[in-house]
Amino acid sequence: METSYKVVLDTNFIMIPFQFGVDIKAELDRILGFRYELCIPESVLKELEGISKEKSKSGRAARASLEMKKDLTVIPGNGNADDALLALASKDTIICTNDKVLKEKIKRKGAPLIYLRQKKYLALD
């Protein structure tokens, strides 16, 4: 049976298609090559909802990102978004983020992560 991973999206990551024009679903298919479930913690949704109220480019990107929610599995996430993502990070759960501090914490934990490189494509670390 094929392994299935949880791929958990951070706020800054789910806004990539609307900020940089990168199709994250196609890129995830390209680099993962195996079955995965796209997930978003409740705390990330709350963060997106807050940003969506802003009258800015980020606000527009957050509003558009919230439309993607129907294609994602919403999972519990305690605390703020970064704390929830760090708690979820494990060898079977890939965290997708561009947050520099969070990336370092996830690396120290030994969990896989995916991030945007050169504003053009995703990379797995």
N, CA, C and O atoms as a DFTB+ gen file, in Angstrom:
500 C
 N C O
     1  1       0.835      -1.183       0.000
     2  2       0.000       0.000       0.000
     3  2       0.883       1.250       0.000
     4  3       1.905       1.306       0.684
     5  1       0.478       2.221      -0.759
     6  2       1.237       3.461      -0.896
     7  2       1.118       4.306       0.367
     8  3       0.041       4.406       0.954
     9  1       2.221       4.910       0.779
    10  2       2.224       5.763       1.956
    11  2       1.493       7.063       1.666
    12  3       1.625       7.638       0.586
    13  1       0.724       7.516       2.641
    14  2       0.024       8.790       2.503
    15  2       0.501       9.720       3.609
    16  3       0.495       9.356       4.785
    17  1       0.911      10.910       3.225
    18  2       1.397      11.891       4.172
    19  2       0.377      13.004       4.350
    20  3      -0.405      13.308       3.449
    21  1       0.403      13.598       5.523
    22  2      -0.350      14.828       5.728
    23  2       0.570      15.967       5.335
    24  3       1.721      16.027       5.766
    25  1       0.060      16.863       4.521
    26  2       0.801      18.047       4.109
    27  2       0.029      19.232       4.678
    28  3      -1.090      19.521       4.256
    29  1       0.645      19.915       5.645
    30  2      -0.034      20.964       6.404
    31  2       0.470      22.334       5.960
    32  3       1.673      22.596       5.949
    33  1      -0.475      23.205       5.595
    34  2      -0.146      24.506       5.031
    35  2      -0.153      25.620       6.076
    36  3      -1.049      25.695       6.917
    37  1       0.854      26.475       6.008
    38  2       0.937      27.675       6.833
    39  2       0.251      28.817       6.085
    40  3      -0.005      28.726       4.884
    41  1      -0.033      29.868       6.800
    42  2      -0.721      31.030       6.233
    43  2       0.032      31.588       5.032
    44  3      -0.558      31.790       3.970
    45  1       1.325      31.838       5.189
    46  2       2.096      32.429       4.100
    47  2       2.185      31.499       2.895
    48  3       2.355      31.958       1.765
    49  1       2.070      30.203       3.129
    50  2       2.201      29.225       2.053
    51  2       0.935      29.146       1.202
    52  3       1.009      29.062      -0.024
    53  1      -0.210      29.172       1.847
    54  2      -1.470      29.049       1.100
    55  2      -1.738      30.291       0.246
    56  3      -2.541      30.242      -0.685
    57  1      -1.066      31.403       0.563
    58  2      -1.245      32.625      -0.225
    59  2      -0.296      32.706      -1.426
    60  3      -0.405      33.638      -2.222
    61  1       0.627      31.756      -1.574
    62  2       1.612      31.762      -2.666
    63  2       0.980      31.899      -4.058
    64  3       1.459      32.706      -4.854
    65  1      -0.084      31.136      -4.381
    66  2      -0.632      31.261      -5.743
    67  2      -1.100      32.676      -6.067
    68  3      -1.044      33.098      -7.223
    69  1      -1.551      33.397      -5.076
    70  2      -2.114      34.725      -5.292
    71  2      -1.069      35.831      -5.169
    72  3      -1.298      36.957      -5.609
    73  1       0.073      35.512      -4.574
    74  2       1.145      36.496      -4.439
    75  2       2.240      36.306      -5.489
    76  3       2.835      37.277      -5.957
    77  1       2.503      35.035      -5.859
    78  2       3.623      34.759      -6.759
    79  2       3.218      34.005      -8.027
    80  3       4.053      33.790      -8.905
    81  1       1.961      33.605      -8.135
    82  2       1.496      32.901      -9.321
    83  2       1.982      31.472      -9.445
    84  3       1.974      30.912     -10.541
    85  1       2.403      30.872      -8.346
    86  2       2.887      29.491      -8.360
    87  2       1.728      28.565      -7.989
    88  3       1.071      28.770      -6.968
    89  1       1.479      27.556      -8.808
    90  2       0.429      26.578      -8.555
    91  2       0.953      25.571      -7.528
    92  3       1.672      24.637      -7.881
    93  1       0.592      25.764      -6.266
    94  2       1.164      24.913      -5.212
    95  2       0.707      23.465      -5.343
    96  3       1.468      22.557      -5.009
    97  1      -0.492      23.224      -5.812
    98  2      -0.975      21.846      -5.974
    99  2      -0.141      21.125      -7.028
   100  3       0.289      19.994      -6.799
   101  1       0.095      21.748      -8.165
   102  2       0.916      21.132      -9.221
   103  2       2.347      20.921      -8.736
   104  3       2.965      19.899      -9.037
   105  1       2.870      21.880      -7.989
   106  2       4.234      21.758      -7.465
   107  2       4.322      20.640      -6.418
   108  3       5.298      19.891      -6.390
   109  1       3.318      20.531      -5.573
   110  2       3.311      19.435      -4.583
   111  2       3.253      18.088      -5.292
   112  3       3.955      17.155      -4.903
   113  1       2.434      17.976      -6.315
   114  2       2.377      16.738      -7.102
   115  2       3.742      16.430      -7.706
   116  3       4.176      15.278      -7.721
   117  1       4.416      17.462      -8.204
   118  2       5.729      17.280      -8.842
   119  2       6.772      16.778      -7.857
   120  3       7.505      15.837      -8.160
   121  1       6.849      17.395      -6.680
   122  2       7.948      17.030      -5.784
   123  2       7.644      15.860      -4.857
   124  3       8.568      15.180      -4.411
   125  1       6.385      15.610      -4.559
   126  2       6.080      14.529      -3.625
   127  2       5.953      13.180      -4.322
   128  3       6.488      12.183      -3.837
   129  1       5.261      13.136      -5.436
   130  2       5.181      11.889      -6.184
   131  2       4.491      10.753      -5.449
   132  3       4.623       9.602      -5.864
   133  1       3.766      11.025      -4.385
   134  2       3.017      10.001      -3.667
   135  2       1.744      10.623      -3.117
   136  3       1.570      11.842      -3.140
   137  1       0.885       9.793      -2.637
   138  2      -0.396      10.294      -2.115
   139  2      -0.176      11.161      -0.888
   140  3       0.663      10.877      -0.034
   141  1      -0.952      12.218      -0.832
   142  2      -0.893      13.092       0.329
   143  2      -2.249      13.742       0.536
   144  3      -3.066      13.837      -0.380
   145  1      -2.462      14.182       1.753
   146  2      -3.696      14.867       2.114
   147  2      -3.345      16.293       2.498
   148  3      -2.556      16.515       3.416
   149  1      -3.928      17.266       1.797
   150  2      -3.681      18.670       2.107
   151  2      -4.524      19.082       3.304
   152  3      -5.745      18.925       3.303
   153  1      -3.862      19.607       4.321
   154  2      -4.534      19.970       5.569
   155  2      -4.221      21.418       5.944
   156  3      -3.204      21.983       5.541
   157  1      -5.122      21.990       6.719
   158  2      -4.912      23.335       7.243
   159  2      -5.426      23.367       8.688
   160  3      -6.575      23.006       8.945
   161  1      -4.585      23.792       9.620
   162  2      -5.030      23.887      11.005
   163  2      -6.036      25.021      11.196
   164  3      -5.990      26.029      10.491
   165  1      -6.932      24.848      12.144
   166  2      -7.926      25.878      12.452
   167  2      -7.266      27.217      12.758
   168  3      -7.788      28.267      12.387
   169  1      -6.117      27.183      13.436
   170  2      -5.432      28.433      13.800
   171  2      -4.922      29.176      12.565
   172  3      -4.861      30.405      12.568
   173  1      -4.559      28.453      11.519
   174  2      -4.139      29.092      10.262
   175  2      -5.347      29.736       9.594
   176  3      -5.248      30.836       9.051
   177  1      -6.483      29.055       9.633
   178  2      -7.710      29.642       9.069
   179  2      -8.068      30.943       9.789
   180  3      -8.453      31.926       9.156
   181  1      -7.937      30.939      11.111
   182  2      -8.235      32.154      11.878
   183  2      -7.292      33.287      11.491
   184  3      -7.706      34.440      11.372
   185  1      -6.023      32.947      11.297
   186  2      -5.042      33.951      10.889
   187  2      -5.397      34.507       9.502
   188  3      -5.327      35.715       9.275
   189  1      -5.773      33.624       8.590
   190  2      -6.176      34.050       7.239
   191  2      -7.410      34.961       7.301
   192  3      -7.484      35.967       6.596
   193  1      -8.364      34.597       8.144
   194  2      -9.570      35.412       8.284
   195  2      -9.228      36.813       8.776
   196  3      -9.818      37.794       8.323
   197  1      -8.279      36.908       9.701
   198  2      -7.844      38.217      10.193
   199  2      -7.185      39.040       9.103
   200  3      -7.487      40.224       8.949
   201  1      -6.299      38.433       8.354
   202  2      -5.598      39.123       7.265
   203  2      -6.580      39.527       6.166
   204  3      -6.418      40.573       5.537
   205  1      -7.598      38.696       5.937
   206  2      -8.549      38.955       4.845
   207  2      -9.328      40.257       5.041
   208  3      -9.907      40.783       4.091
   209  1      -9.345      40.769       6.257
   210  2     -10.063      42.017       6.539
   211  2      -9.251      43.254       6.157
   212  3      -9.783      44.363       6.109
   213  1      -7.963      43.057       5.886
   214  2      -7.100      44.175       5.516
   215  2      -7.391      44.622       4.082
   216  3      -7.734      43.807       3.226
   217  1      -7.251      45.905       3.837
   218  2      -7.421      46.448       2.481
   219  2      -6.032      46.588       1.857
   220  3      -5.506      47.690       1.699
   221  1      -5.460      45.443       1.512
   222  2      -4.102      45.412       0.979
   223  2      -3.974      44.215       0.040
   224  3      -4.912      43.435      -0.126
   225  1      -2.792      44.085      -0.574
   226  2      -2.532      42.922      -1.420
   227  2      -2.612      41.636      -0.600
   228  3      -3.142      40.626      -1.063
   229  1      -2.085      41.684       0.609
   230  2      -2.150      40.505       1.483
   231  2      -3.588      40.165       1.832
   232  3      -3.955      38.992       1.899
   233  1      -4.402      41.191       2.053
   234  2      -5.812      40.972       2.356
   235  2      -6.532      40.292       1.202
   236  3      -7.322      39.371       1.409
   237  1      -6.256      40.747      -0.013
   238  2      -6.861      40.122      -1.200
   239  2      -6.387      38.680      -1.354
   240  3      -7.179      37.791      -1.668
   241  1      -5.091      38.450      -1.133
   242  2      -4.541      37.087      -1.237
   243  2      -5.168      36.176      -0.180
   244  3      -5.470      35.016      -0.458
   245  1      -5.364      36.700       1.030
   246  2      -5.973      35.906       2.102
   247  2      -7.427      35.575       1.771
   248  3      -7.875      34.453       2.005
   249  1      -8.165      36.542       1.231
   250  2      -9.565      36.280       0.847
   251  2      -9.628      35.192      -0.222
   252  3     -10.465      34.293      -0.145
   253  1      -8.752      35.269      -1.214
   254  2      -8.708      34.252      -2.267
   255  2      -8.296      32.893      -1.692
   256  3      -8.819      31.856      -2.100
   257  1      -7.355      32.905      -0.743
   258  2      -6.890      31.666      -0.118
   259  2      -8.001      30.977       0.656
   260  3      -8.077      29.749       0.682
   261  1      -8.856      31.763       1.282
   262  2      -9.965      31.183       2.038
   263  2     -10.915      30.402       1.124
   264  3     -11.593      29.478       1.573
   265  1     -10.961      30.776      -0.150
   266  2     -11.788      30.041      -1.109
   267  2     -11.257      28.621      -1.330
   268  3     -12.016      27.726      -1.704
   269  1      -9.953      28.413      -1.100
   270  2      -9.343      27.095      -1.281
   271  2      -9.718      26.132      -0.156
   272  3      -9.484      24.928      -0.263
   273  1     -10.294      26.656       0.914
   274  2     -10.600      25.850       2.103
   275  2     -11.416      24.602       1.766
   276  3     -11.242      23.558       2.393
   277  1     -12.301      24.709       0.783
   278  2     -13.160      23.577       0.428
   279  2     -12.367      22.371      -0.075
   280  3     -12.861      21.244      -0.024
   281  1     -11.152      22.592      -0.559
   282  2     -10.315      21.505      -1.062
   283  2      -9.334      20.977      -0.015
   284  3      -8.509      20.116      -0.318
   285  1      -9.420      21.485       1.201
   286  2      -8.480      21.124       2.265
   287  2      -9.203      20.440       3.418
   288  3     -10.395      20.652       3.640
   289  1      -8.457      19.617       4.144
   290  2      -8.972      19.018       5.363
   291  2      -8.615      19.947       6.515
   292  3      -7.438      20.213       6.755
   293  1      -9.618      20.442       7.225
   294  2      -9.380      21.311       8.376
   295  2      -9.101      20.422       9.581
   296  3      -9.880      19.527       9.909
   297  1      -7.970      20.689      10.234
   298  2      -7.574      19.887      11.402
   299  2      -7.441      20.795      12.620
   300  3      -7.217      21.997      12.478
   301  1      -7.578      20.226      13.811
   302  2      -7.423      21.041      15.024
   303  2      -6.000      21.583      15.115
   304  3      -5.044      20.943      14.678
   305  1      -5.885      22.754      15.682
   306  2      -4.572      23.354      15.894
   307  2      -4.640      24.292      17.077
   308  3      -5.285      25.338      17.010
   309  1      -3.984      23.928      18.148
   310  2      -4.040      24.726      19.371
   311  2      -3.030      25.862      19.348
   312  3      -1.958      25.741      18.754
   313  1      -3.379      26.964      19.996
   314  2      -2.475      28.110      20.076
   315  2      -2.451      28.879      18.774
   316  3      -3.372      28.804      17.961
   317  1      -1.357      29.630      18.597
   318  2      -1.233      30.383      17.352
   319  2      -0.815      29.439      16.222
   320  3      -0.489      28.277      16.461
   321  1      -0.829      29.942      15.017
   322  2      -0.561      29.103      13.842
   323  2       0.818      28.437      13.914
   324  3       0.939      27.243      13.643
   325  1       1.851      29.193      14.275
   326  2       3.198      28.616      14.329
   327  2       3.293      27.499      15.363
   328  3       3.898      26.460      15.096
   329  1       2.702      27.700      16.535
   330  2       2.718      26.666      17.575
   331  2       1.999      25.409      17.103
   332  3       2.465      24.294      17.336
   333  1       0.861      25.594      16.436
   334  2       0.093      24.451      15.929
   335  2       0.902      23.681      14.883
   336  3       0.938      22.451      14.907
   337  1       1.546      24.402      13.971
   338  2       2.337      23.749      12.922
   339  2       3.518      23.004      13.522
   340  3       3.815      21.883      13.109
   341  1       4.186      23.601      14.476
   342  2       5.324      22.944      15.111
   343  2       4.878      21.687      15.851
   344  3       5.574      20.672      15.815
   345  1       3.733      21.741      16.517
   346  2       3.212      20.575      17.231
   347  2       2.838      19.449      16.257
   348  3       2.964      18.272      16.593
   349  1       2.385      19.807      15.068
   350  2       1.976      18.814      14.070
   351  2       3.158      18.203      13.319
   352  3       3.035      17.110      12.766
   353  1       4.284      18.880      13.291
   354  2       5.452      18.420      12.530
   355  2       5.935      17.063      13.042
   356  3       6.171      16.882      14.236
   357  1       6.076      16.114      12.114
   358  2       6.593      14.784      12.447
   359  2       7.119      14.151      11.164
   360  3       7.031      14.752      10.093
   361  1       7.662      12.950      11.266
   362  2       8.210      12.313      10.068
   363  2       7.126      11.975       9.048
   364  3       7.427      11.814       7.866
   365  1       5.869      11.864       9.485
   366  2       4.765      11.549       8.581
   367  2       3.929      12.767       8.207
   368  3       2.949      12.645       7.473
   369  1       4.311      13.941       8.705
   370  2       3.569      15.169       8.431
   371  2       4.545      16.210       7.895
   372  3       5.503      16.584       8.571
   373  1       4.294      16.668       6.686
   374  2       5.150      17.659       6.043
   375  2       4.529      19.032       6.263
   376  3       3.355      19.245       5.960
   377  1       5.312      19.953       6.786
   378  2       4.849      21.320       7.015
   379  2       5.296      22.192       5.843
   380  3       6.453      22.146       5.425
   381  1       4.365      22.982       5.324
   382  2       4.664      23.888       4.216
   383  2       4.640      25.314       4.741
   384  3       3.589      25.827       5.127
   385  1       5.806      25.951       4.753
   386  2       5.903      27.318       5.274
   387  2       7.065      28.054       4.631
   388  3       7.997      27.441       4.110
   389  1       6.996      29.374       4.674
   390  2       8.106      30.223       4.246
   391  2       8.657      31.019       5.421
   392  3       9.577      31.819       5.250
   393  1       8.109      30.808       6.604
   394  2       8.523      31.515       7.810
   395  2       9.906      31.014       8.234
   396  3      10.071      29.844       8.581
   397  1      10.887      31.901       8.203
   398  2      12.277      31.529       8.462
   399  2      12.473      30.901       9.846
   400  3      13.128      29.866       9.971
   401  1      11.916      31.514      10.862
   402  2      12.075      31.009      12.237
   403  2      11.403      29.645      12.383
   404  3      11.975      28.723      12.964
   405  1      10.198      29.525      11.858
   406  2       9.474      28.258      11.941
   407  2      10.203      27.158      11.165
   408  3      10.254      26.015      11.617
   409  1      10.763      27.492      10.009
   410  2      11.519      26.508       9.232
   411  2      12.673      25.944      10.050
   412  3      12.904      24.735      10.048
   413  1      13.393      26.808      10.745
   414  2      14.524      26.350      11.569
   415  2      14.058      25.428      12.692
   416  3      14.709      24.422      12.971
   417  1      12.943      25.756      13.336
   418  2      12.407      24.914      14.421
   419  2      11.984      23.550      13.892
   420  3      12.214      22.530      14.542
   421  1      11.370      23.531      12.723
   422  2      10.936      22.267      12.126
   423  2      12.148      21.418      11.741
   424  3      12.142      20.204      11.943
   425  1      13.176      22.045      11.193
   426  2      14.408      21.323      10.851
   427  2      15.029      20.699      12.091
   428  3      15.449      19.542      12.071
   429  1      15.086      21.481      13.182
   430  2      15.657      20.963      14.433
   431  2      14.849      19.781      14.956
   432  3      15.402      18.881      15.588
   433  1      13.573      19.779      14.702
   434  2      12.697      18.687      15.135
   435  2      12.872      17.454      14.248
   436  3      12.432      16.364      14.612
   437  1      13.511      17.618      13.090
   438  2      13.759      16.507      12.183
   439  2      12.582      16.166      11.283
   440  3      12.535      15.083      10.700
   441  1      11.639      17.079      11.168
   442  2      10.459      16.849      10.322
   443  2      10.688      17.444       8.934
   444  3      11.419      18.425       8.793
   445  1      10.070      16.858       7.915
   446  2      10.210      17.399       6.560
   447  2       9.430      18.707       6.399
   448  3       8.415      18.929       7.059
   449  1       9.925      19.559       5.512
   450  2       9.205      20.798       5.225
   451  2       9.343      21.153       3.753
   452  3      10.294      20.759       3.077
   453  1       8.367      21.904       3.287
   454  2       8.348      22.380       1.907
   455  2       8.241      23.898       1.961
   456  3       7.509      24.453       2.781
   457  1       8.982      24.561       1.073
   458  2       8.991      26.021       1.049
   459  2       9.169      26.512      -0.380
   460  3       9.539      25.747      -1.271
   461  1       8.902      27.794      -0.586
   462  2       9.027      28.417      -1.898
   463  2      10.481      28.836      -2.120
   464  3      11.103      29.444      -1.249
   465  1      11.010      28.503      -3.299
   466  2      12.374      28.902      -3.661
   467  2      12.311      29.840      -4.847
   468  3      11.573      29.603      -5.803
   469  1      13.079      30.892      -4.781
   470  2      13.235      31.870      -5.861
   471  2      11.901      32.395      -6.388
   472  3      11.810      32.823      -7.539
   473  1      10.871      32.360      -5.551
   474  2       9.530      32.849      -5.910
   475  2       8.973      32.168      -7.158
   476  3       8.108      32.716      -7.841
   477  1       9.494      30.930      -7.457
   478  2       9.089      30.236      -8.681
   479  2       8.664      28.800      -8.486
   480  3       7.807      28.315      -9.225
   481  1       9.228      28.103      -7.520
   482  2       8.941      26.672      -7.381
   483  2       9.087      26.266      -5.908
   484  3       9.660      26.991      -5.095
   485  1       8.549      25.082      -5.598
   486  2       8.626      24.574      -4.232
   487  2       9.788      23.614      -4.101
   488  3      10.174      22.940      -5.055
   489  1      10.343      23.566      -2.890
   490  2      11.443      22.653      -2.597
   491  2      11.136      21.888      -1.316
   492  3      10.532      22.428      -0.389
   493  1      11.557      20.632      -1.272
   494  2      11.384      19.754      -0.110
   495  2      12.709      19.688       0.629
   496  3      13.759      19.474       0.024
   497  1      12.653      19.872       1.931
   498  2      13.872      19.818       2.751
   499  2      13.696      18.772       3.827
   500  3      14.601      18.557       4.634
